[in-house]
Amino acid sequence: MTEIIGCARKMNLLNIELEVVADNKAAIVLYHKMGFSDVGVLKHYWLANNVYSDAIVMQKCLDD
């Protein structure tokens, strides 16, 4: 993720957005530590093993 953020900065992007399965607590904690903020929820977004899960949409602004 650090390399992706670095590449995005070199490309002069203003922000990065990602989606993570809502019950993936470890990934959510990691993304928060890396400066991502929650910006929304996509209800019943992911389908795995015939079960739908919500996704959390996260964003990191790169202008800092």
Backbone as JSON, one array per atom type, in Angstrom:
{
  "sequence": "MTEIIGCARKMNLLNIELEVVADNKAAIVLYHKMGFSDVGVLKHYWLANNVYSDAIVMQKCLDD",
  "N": [[0.83, -1.19, 0.0], [2.0, 1.19, 0.7], [3.73, 1.62, -1.43], [1.88, 1.95, -3.51], [0.62, 4.31, -2.7], [2.8, 6.05, -2.89], [3.28, 5.93, -5.69], [0.88, 7.02, -6.61], [1.09, 9.62, -5.65], [3.28, 10.5, -7.19], [2.02, 10.58, -9.59], [0.51, 12.76, -9.29], [-2.05, 12.5, -8.22], [-5.06, 13.3, -6.46], [-6.44, 11.89, -4.51], [-6.92, 8.61, -3.08], [-9.03, 5.83, -3.37], [-10.69, 3.08, -1.85], [-12.26, -0.14, -1.44], [-13.38, -2.25, 1.12], [-14.21, -5.35, 2.6], [-16.69, -5.3, 5.04], [-16.43, -6.86, 7.36], [-13.75, -7.35, 7.6], [-11.8, -6.7, 9.78], [-9.06, -6.42, 10.48], [-7.84, -5.41, 8.15], [-9.21, -2.99, 7.91], [-8.36, -1.61, 10.21], [-5.63, -1.39, 9.56], [-5.78, 0.25, 7.21], [-6.89, 2.59, 8.32], [-4.73, 3.33, 9.99], [-2.97, 4.02, 8.02], [-3.94, 6.37, 7.15], [-6.38, 6.48, 5.83], [-9.85, 7.3, 5.54], [-13.22, 6.52, 6.47], [-15.77, 6.74, 4.07], [-18.19, 5.87, 3.18], [-20.74, 3.28, 2.84], [-21.32, 0.33, 1.09], [-24.04, -1.47, 0.65], [-24.63, -4.93, 0.81], [-22.66, -5.65, -1.12], [-20.41, -7.31, -1.78], [-20.15, -10.63, -2.97], [-19.69, -13.78, -1.82], [-19.31, -17.19, -1.54], [-22.06, -17.56, -1.83], [-23.11, -15.64, -0.13], [-23.92, -12.36, 0.66], [-22.04, -9.47, 1.5], [-21.45, -6.37, 3.21], [-19.59, -3.53, 2.01], [-17.03, -1.33, 2.99], [-16.32, 1.9, 2.01], [-13.38, 3.64, 1.56], [-11.18, 6.47, 1.81], [-8.22, 8.26, 1.0], [-6.77, 11.35, 1.24], [-4.37, 12.97, -0.72], [-3.11, 15.38, -0.57], [-1.7, 16.22, 1.58]],
  "CA": [[0.0, 0.0, 0.0], [2.9, 2.34, 0.72], [4.21, 1.82, -2.8], [0.75, 2.48, -4.29], [0.46, 5.71, -2.31], [3.92, 6.77, -3.49], [3.03, 6.04, -7.13], [-0.24, 7.95, -6.79], [1.63, 10.98, -5.44], [4.1, 10.83, -8.36], [1.08, 10.84, -10.69], [-0.22, 13.96, -8.89], [-3.45, 12.22, -7.9], [-5.51, 14.02, -5.28], [-6.86, 10.95, -3.47], [-7.03, 7.18, -3.38], [-10.25, 5.26, -2.79], [-10.71, 1.62, -1.84], [-13.41, -0.82, -0.82], [-12.96, -3.38, 1.93], [-15.34, -6.06, 3.19], [-16.95, -4.69, 6.35], [-16.01, -7.69, 8.49], [-12.3, -7.51, 7.57], [-11.39, -5.72, 10.8], [-7.62, -6.19, 10.44], [-7.55, -4.51, 7.02], [-9.77, -1.67, 8.23], [-7.42, -0.99, 11.16], [-4.43, -1.03, 8.79], [-6.08, 1.4, 6.35], [-7.01, 3.77, 9.18], [-3.38, 3.71, 10.4], [-2.3, 4.59, 6.85], [-4.53, 7.68, 6.86], [-7.66, 6.4, 5.12], [-11.07, 7.59, 6.3], [-14.45, 5.93, 5.95], [-16.6, 7.72, 3.38], [-19.5, 5.33, 2.86], [-20.97, 1.84, 2.93], [-22.05, -0.27, -0.02], [-24.8, -2.57, 1.24], [-24.72, -6.19, 0.05], [-21.81, -5.37, -2.28], [-19.57, -8.45, -2.1], [-20.78, -11.95, -2.97], [-18.74, -14.87, -1.64], [-19.95, -18.39, -1.0], [-23.5, -17.31, -1.87], [-23.49, -14.72, 0.94], [-23.58, -10.97, 0.39], [-21.48, -8.71, 2.61], [-21.29, -4.95, 2.97], [-18.23, -3.02, 1.8], [-16.77, 0.02, 3.46], [-15.56, 2.7, 1.07], [-12.42, 4.45, 2.29], [-10.47, 7.41, 0.95], [-7.07, 8.97, 1.57], [-6.41, 12.55, 0.49], [-2.91, 12.99, -0.9], [-2.63, 16.76, -0.6], [-1.04, 16.56, 2.84]],
  "C": [[0.87, 1.25, 0.0], [3.42, 2.65, -0.68], [3.1, 2.41, -3.69], [0.55, 3.96, -3.97], [1.57, 6.56, -2.93], [3.72, 6.97, -4.99], [1.91, 7.04, -7.41], [0.23, 9.39, -6.62], [2.47, 11.42, -6.64], [3.22, 11.16, -9.56], [0.24, 12.08, -10.42], [-1.71, 13.71, -8.68], [-3.82, 12.94, -6.6], [-5.96, 13.1, -4.16], [-6.85, 9.53, -4.01], [-8.29, 6.68, -2.69], [-10.16, 3.75, -2.87], [-12.0, 1.13, -1.22], [-12.87, -2.03, -0.07], [-14.21, -4.03, 2.53], [-15.49, -5.62, 4.64], [-16.49, -5.54, 7.52], [-14.51, -7.98, 8.49], [-11.67, -6.46, 8.49], [-9.9, -5.41, 10.74], [-7.25, -5.23, 9.31], [-8.05, -3.1, 7.3], [-8.86, -0.92, 9.19], [-6.16, -0.54, 10.43], [-4.68, 0.21, 7.94], [-6.25, 2.68, 7.16], [-5.62, 4.26, 9.62], [-2.61, 4.37, 9.26], [-2.95, 5.89, 6.4], [-5.81, 7.65, 6.06], [-8.81, 6.69, 6.07], [-12.25, 6.91, 5.65], [-15.27, 7.02, 5.27], [-17.97, 7.17, 3.01], [-19.55, 3.82, 3.03], [-21.76, 1.41, 1.7], [-22.73, -1.52, 0.52], [-24.85, -3.76, 0.28], [-23.89, -6.13, -1.23], [-21.0, -6.59, -2.73], [-20.37, -9.75, -2.03], [-19.68, -13.0, -2.88], [-19.45, -16.03, -0.98], [-21.46, -18.21, -0.84], [-24.01, -16.43, -0.72], [-23.02, -13.32, 0.56], [-23.07, -10.3, 1.66], [-21.41, -7.24, 2.21], [-19.82, -4.63, 2.71], [-18.15, -1.62, 2.38], [-15.91, 0.72, 2.41], [-14.68, 3.64, 1.89], [-11.66, 5.32, 1.31], [-9.3, 8.03, 1.73], [-6.77, 10.15, 0.67], [-4.89, 12.64, 0.44], [-2.34, 14.4, -0.92], [-1.95, 17.18, 0.69], [0.45, 16.29, 2.79]]
}
